[in-house]
Amino acid sequence: MLLLSTYAIDEAREVVARKWPSRVDALERYLRALNFETVATPSTPQPGLFEIRDPLDYPVLYSAIIGAADVFVTGDKDFADVALPSPVIVTPGEYMAAFARH
């Protein structure tokens, strides 16, 4: 099952509205069409669970942890050096090669 954090959804909405305002409706249609569970990102995530270069990325991975995600798929290179037992952090290409076949 796909998990999306409220933080990531809000960030997507903010970025699309700012950079591509004509595509806001397309994003909303896309979100309605996806089959996913929402993980509520706490307003104050528990600090110190892992180190990451960009502090704005912390709530995204924290949401995956509290949502008990098995796999965290991201193209953001800041996550490449994060060491956690779970979730497994992979790029979209790695996910497609390893997990999408199942």
Buried (B, 14 or more C-beta within 10 A) or exposed (E): EEBBBBBBBEBBBEEBEEEEEEEEEEBEEEEEEEEEEEBEBEEEBEEEBBEBEEEEBBBBBBBBBBBEBEBBBBEBEBBEEBEBEEBBBBBEEEBEEEEEEE
